[in-house]
Amino acid sequence: MAHLYLVRHAKAGERRQWTDDDMLRPLSKAGWRQSELLAKRLAKVPANQLLSSGYVRCVQTLEPTGKRLGLPVLIDNRLTEGAPFEPVLELLAEAADDTVLCSHGDLIPDTLLALQRRGTKIRTQPDWRKASTWVLKRNKHGDIVHATVWPPPT
């Protein structure tokens, strides 16, 4: 079976204290640490593409992985905060095997619940924390048949 990896962005600065455009809000120190640990974890999988929301915190979450693997972080607006889940389902269907995708805490649960309604088996307790990673397993027909979650790296 093929895999996809759906990552919630790492910890960012406080939304309430950020006065600029929220798309520009960067990772916090703790978030950078999470992204480095996440890169160590993802370097062990055969990732071949990195897709991210255009929000700085998502791109930064995948940058250390990109450096380790020699891959650019590509923007896909379907992963943007506040976006509907249906385009993400399309993205998951068309993404190359072993793609790593980074999105937000609103879109990931919506997407997983939609997958579950379509028959995907959720094999672990949900974990929506920042820097958690959903491992989605696809069959040869492209259907996501089950999902498990890795907790945030520590």
Order of alpha helices (4+ residues) and beta strands (2+ residues): beta-alpha-beta-alpha-beta-alpha-beta-alpha-beta-beta-beta
